Amino acid sequence: MARDVVRFVRRGQIVERRDFAPTETLLDHLRLRERAFGTKEGCAEGDCGACTVAVGRLRGGRLAYEPVNSCIQLVGMLDGTEVVAVDDLAPSSDDLHPVQRALVDAHASQCGFCTPGFVMTLFTLYHAGVRADRTTVNDWLAGNLCRCTGYRPISDAALACCTGEAKDAWASRAAATADRLAAIADGADLFAGDENAFFAAPATEDELAAIAARYPDATIVGGATDVGLWITKQLRELPRIVHTGRVASLHEVREHEDRVEIGAAATYAEAERALAAIDPDIGEMLRRLGSKQVRAAGTIGGNIANGSPIGDSPPVLIALGASIELRLGDTRRTLPLEDFFLDYGRQDRSPGEVLTRIVVPRLGSGEHFRCYKISKRFDQDISALLGAFRLAVEGGRVVAARIAYGGMAATPKRATRAERAATGLALDRPASWSAAAEALAADFTPIDDHRASADYRLRVARSLLLKALTEIAGRPTGETRVVGARERSAAA
């Protein structure tokens, strides 16, 4: 069965949309269709957070709200969810939502353009069930930019209202909302449009494979945190879109003793805990990957399939020895992730073939992992480069090494010469490590762009390898890190 209508909940009512273009964004729906002008368009690329709305979904039978950037969320992707915008929160200026009241009391708005986005991000924190401290607030608000430098009062407002207990209209009607969401979760495939232009959201993996094979020129979309910019910035025409997000099996994150299996449609938020459990450095990397809004929508599979040379997750997964599963019709195949990337913009994926799963090995006995992200900003910035290192140590010597970098070449890539040079190194003889670092010059001819020069990238890549060896040799992370030391020391 298939239906041609998108259904989501707005202000307690089920909304149905048939007449939408495949690339219509949620922001355009709110502002142009509903004439709900509170949600603002700032950057139109998911960076500034002015367009943030809350999206409610059933997670394990519980209603959970996540912040998303409505400027790069497509209307069709909201099927089966509740959408809450800033216009919905207060029936009048005398009856503000607790988050809004806290911001007013803290004098936390200046020009006001960014304020609706801050309100909605804090709305999701208000409903997160955690008592926020300053670090939590800063992490939560990393995807919201205030050009008036008003962060301190905004953070103070968050601390005042986000106490772990939600007492608002959304909390009081959570059961009714959950029932509505369950009612529209009919398990039917969605196909809105015609053969020439459509938005399709299959409900099963079999139907996803079938429709992708039937329309091999269709754009396959996970969270649209990248594809959304093709629409808003590059103004591409994407007449046929196939969305992976309604396939429940592709959201599964299965933890086994020796590996973690991640469905390709699993968001960073869904996979974060399992990946961070492999090693604390992965959790630290994910904390800095995008923002809460990006991690709530962006998918692990999408970051791989788009093949960006500066994607943060591929070098980490390559260093860990991850493999991927691809499906074309009824045919499945697996390959090491490192072999998927062929050249800039080219991956080992046939037209109509879909990435379905990622298998990530856990660390074995005597194995150590480190990864470091280098960027101009700490939060929500594209990497200049990212280095990931998996080293097996026996008797104080490195007996095996997997080293991968992003941002050093046209694709995420292993440093095989450096791996060979690192194998056999004695961890108590730092003077002998330089050969492994120097071997990186034979592994890479770094790219040179506005984020970093080729010389800078090579120098930093060498330094990161030496840093990993230094830490694994036993130097306390408090001496080698500005951030991430507490998590690493606690794990040790």
N, C-alpha and C positions, 0 to 999 in steps of 0.2 A: 504494500500500500504506500501511496505517496500523497502528500498534500501540497497545495500551492500557496499556503498562507503562513506567515510568521506570526507567532503568538508570544506575547510577553505581558507582564503585569505592570501597570502604571496606576498609581494612586488608588490601589485596591481593586482596580478593574482589569479585566483581560482585554488587551488591545490586539487586533488582528490587522496585518498589513499584507496586501497582495501587490499593490501598485508601487513597487520600489525598484530602482535600478540596482543591479548587482553590486555596484560600488558605492551606494548611498551610505553615508556614515550616520552613526547615532547622533552626533552633534547636529547634522543637518536635519535629522528627524525632529529633534527637540526644538531647534530655533526656527526652522522653516515650515514644518508641518504643525507642530503644537503651538508655535509662537511662544515658547517658554524661553525667554531671553536671559534668564539668570546665568546659565552656563555660557562661558565665554570661549571664543577662539583666540588663542594667543599665537603659538608657534606653528600649529597645524602639523606637528610631527611627533607629538607624544613626549616632549621634553619639559614644557613649562608647567603643566598641571592645571592651567586655568580652566580647562574643559572637563576636569575630573567629575565623574558621577559615581554612584555606588551601584554595584550590580549584585543582586541577591541570588544565591543558588542553594540548592539542597546539597549539603556535604555530609554524607553518612546519616541522612535523615534529619539533619539539623540545618536550619536556615543560617547562612553565613553571608556577610556583605564584604565585598572586595572593591577597592578603588580601581577604576579604569579610565584611560584617556578616551573620551568619546569622539575626539577628532579622528582617530584611526581605528575605531571599532565600527564594523559594518553592521547595518541594521539586521541582516540575516543571521549574524552571529549571536544575537540576543535572544533567539528562540528559546523558550523554556525558562526564562529568567525574570526577575523583578528589576526594574530600572528606577532608581531614586535620584532625582535631580535637586539642585538647591532650591528651585522654585516650590518644591513640595514640602519643605520643612516647616515653614511658619505660616499659619493662616492669617496672621497680622503682625505688625511691628510690636504689638503688645503681648504677643504669645510666641516668643522665639523658641527655637529648639535649644536644649542645654548647651550645645556646642556654639551656636550663634550667640547666646547670652554670655558665655564665657569670653568669647572674642570681643564683644562689646565692652564688657567689664574691664578687660585688660588693655583696652585702647589698641587693639591688634590689627587695625586696618588703616592704611594711609590712602593711597590713590584708589584702592578697592578693586582694581581689575582682577587681581589674582585671588581675591578673597573667596569667591564662590568655590574655587578649586580647593583651597585650604579647608573650607567648611566641610566639603564632601569627603576629603581624605580623613579629617578628624571624625566625621560621622562614622566611617568604617572602623576607626580605632576605638571610638566610643562603644561600638558593638562587638569588639574583638574579645571581650571577656578578660582583659588583662589590665592590671593597674599600671599605668604608664609611668616610667621614670624618664629622665632627660635623654638618655641614650635611645630608648624606645621611640620617643617622640621624634628625635632627630632622624632616626632611620625611617620612620613612617612618612616624614615630610620631605625626604630627599628628592622626591619627584615633583615638588611644588616650589616654583621660584618666585620670590618677592623682590621686585626691582627697587622697592623703597627701603630695603634692608630692615624690615620689621620683624625679623625672626624671633627675637627674645620675647616680646609680648605674645606672639603666636604660640611659642612653646609654653609660656606661662599659662596661657588659656587652656592648652591641651592638658597640662598637669592638673589643672583645677577641675576639669570636667571628665576626663577619661580615667575613671576610678575602678573600672572593671565591672561595673553594674549599670546596665542600660535601663533607663526609666523614661521611655518615650512612647509615642504611638506605635512605632515599628516593633518595639519589644512586646507591647501589649497585644498586638495582633499577629505575632509571629506564627502561631499555630494556624490561623486562618490563611495567612500568606503561604505557608508550607502546603496547605491543602490545595490552594489554587495552582501552585507550581506543580504539584503531583498530578493535578487534573489535566494540565496541558502537556504533560510528559507522556504522550501517547505512543512513543516508540515508532512512529511513522517516519518514512523518509520525507525530506523537504525538497521540493523542486519548484521554485518560483521563477516563471518566465517561459521562454520557448527555446527551440533548438539554437536560435541565433544568439540569444542573450539570456542568461539564467544565473540564479544563485541556488546551488544545490548543497544540502547538508544531510548526507546519508546517516542513518541511525545504526547501521551495522558495518562491520569491516568488509564483509562480502560485497555489500552494495557500494561501499566506497571504492573498492578495487574495480568493480564492474563499471561504474560511471567514469572513473578516471581513465580506464582503458577505452571506453566508448568515445570520450572526448579528450584525446591526448594533448590537445592544445589548451585545455583549461588551466587556469591558475589555481594551484592547490594552496589553500590558506589554512594556517593554524591559528595563531593569535593576532595576525595582521600588524604586529609591531614593526615589521619591515615592509610588507606589502602595502600597508596603509600609506606609507610615504611614497610608494610608486603612484598612488592615486592623488594624494594631496600636494606633493612637491613635483613629481615628474609628470603629472597629468596624463598618465598612461590610460589608454582604453583597455579595460579588462572585461570583455563581454561575458565570459564564462568563468564562473568561480565555483570551486568545489571546496567546501569547508569540512575540516576533519573533526571539529570540536564536539559533534553530537555522537560520536562513536565511543560508547562507554568503555569498551575494551582497550582503546588506545589512550585512556586516561589512567589505566592501572599502573601502579608502582609496586612491584613485588620484590620483597626482600628475602633473599636466600642466604644460606651460610657463606657461600663463596662468591656471590654476585648479586647485583641489583638489576632487575629488568624494568625498563621504563617504556611505557607506551609513547609513541611519537607525538600524540596530542596532549600529553601531560604538560601542564604549565610548570614554570620554574617554582611557583608557590607550592604546587602539588608534589614536586620531586625534591624540594629543597631539604627536607628533613632526612630523607633516605640518603641523599648524596653527601650531606654534611656528616652523616654517621660513618662514612668511609674514611674521612679525614677532616679535621677542623679547618684546614686551609680551603677546602672546597666550600664550606659554609661561609667563610670570609669572602671568597671570590663571589659567591652568589649574592651576598649582602650588598656588594658594590656593582652588581650587574644590573644596569637600568635602575628602576625604582620599584616601589610597591605596585604602582600602576602597570609597569611593564612586566613585572614578574607574575602578576595576576592573570595576564593575558598571553604573554609570550611563551612559546613552547620549546622544549629541548629539541624536538624533531625539526622544527622550523629553523632553529639556529644552525643545525647541521645541513639541512637540505638547501638552504640559500647559499651556502658555500662561501661566506665572507671570510677573507683572509684575516680579519681582526675580530671574528666572533670569539667570545670568551670561553664558551664551553668546549668546542672541539679540541683545542690543545690539551686541556685537562683530561678529556676522555681518551684521547690518543695515548697520552702518557700512561694512563691506567690500563691500556690494552683493550679498549671497548670494541665491540663489533656491532653491526647493524643488520636488521632484516628489511628487505625490500620485497614488494609484491607487485606483480604485473598480472592482472587477471587472477587466475588460480595458481600461478607459479610464484613460489617464494624462493629467495636466495639470501645468503648471508655473506658478509665480507668484513674484513677488518676496517674499522672506521678510517684509518690512515689511507687506505686504498680507494676510498670514495672520492677524494679530492684529486682531480686530474690536473687542472690548471685554473687560472683566474676565471671565475664564472662558469667553469665546466666541472660537472660531477659525473660519476659513473651511475647515471640514472637514465633509463630509456623513457621516451615519451609515454605517458600514461602509467608509469611505475610509481608506486607510493612507498615512502619510508614508513614502516609500521612499528618497529621497536628498536631500542638500544639496550644492549647487554653490557653492564659495567662490572668487571671483576673487582672483588675486594682485595685488600692488601693481604699478602701471605706473611708467614712468620719470618721475621728479620727484614721485612720490606718497610721502607720509609717513603713518605710522599711530601712534597712541598710544591706550592704554586704561588705565584706573585703576579699581581696586575699592576702595570705601570701606566698611569694616565695623568693628564694635566689637572683634572679635578678629582677629588676623592670619590664623590658620589656621582652616579649617573653620567659617566663619561665613557666614550669609546676608548679602548686601549691603544696606547702607542705600541705596546707589545705585552704579551703575557707568556711567562715561562712556567712549565710544569715538569716535575722531576719525580720519577719513581725509581728508587735505588734499593737493591737487595744487598744486605751487609752480612758478612760472616767473618768472625774473628778479626773485626776491625778493618776489613777490606771490602771494597765494593766488588761484588761478584756478578752483578747484572745491572744494567741501566736502561731506562726508557726516558728519553728527554724530548720534549715537544715544545714548539713555540708558535704563537700566533702573532701576526704583525711583522714577521721577518721575511716573508716570501709571498708569492701570489696565492698560496693556500696555507692552511695550518699544516705544519710539517714536522716530522721527526728529525732530530739532529743525530744521524747515524754515526758520523765520524766522531763526534763528541762522545757518543755512547761507548764506542770502542775504546776511546782514550780514557774514559772514566773507569772502565772495567779494570779492576786490579789495583786501583788507588788505595793507599793506606790512609785511613782517616786521621791518624796521628802524625801525618807528615804533610802539612799544608803546602809546603814548598813544592811538592810534587804535583799539585793540582793544576798548575797553570797550563800544562799541555792539553788537558781536556777543554779548558776555556778557550785556548787559542785555536783548537780544532773547529770551533764554531764558524770561523772565517771560511773554512772549506765546505761547511754545510749550507751556508746562506750567502746570498748577495742581497742584503736587506733593501726593502723598498724605501724610497725617499719621498716624503710628502709633507704637508703642512703640520702633521701631528708630531713628526720627529724626522730627523735626518737619518740617512743610512749609517753614518758613523756613530751617532748617538745610540741607535738601536743595537748595533753590534757591541758597543762598549757595555751597555746595560745588560744585554743577553749574557755576556761573559760574567758580569758581576752577579747576576742572579744565580748562575750555576755555582759560583764560589760561595754565595750566600747559603744555598741549599746544602752544600757540602759542609760548611761551617756549622750550621744548625744540627745536621745529622751527626756530625762528629761530637756533639755534646755541648756546644756553646749555648747558653741560655737565650731563649728568644727575646727576652727583655733587653738584651744587649744588641740585638740585630734588627729589631723592628720598632717602628713607631706605632703601628696598629697590629692587631691580631695576636699580640703576645699573650694576652690573658687566656684566650681560647686554647692556644697551642700549649701553654704551660699547664692548663687544667687537664688537657687530654694526656699529657705526658705523666 
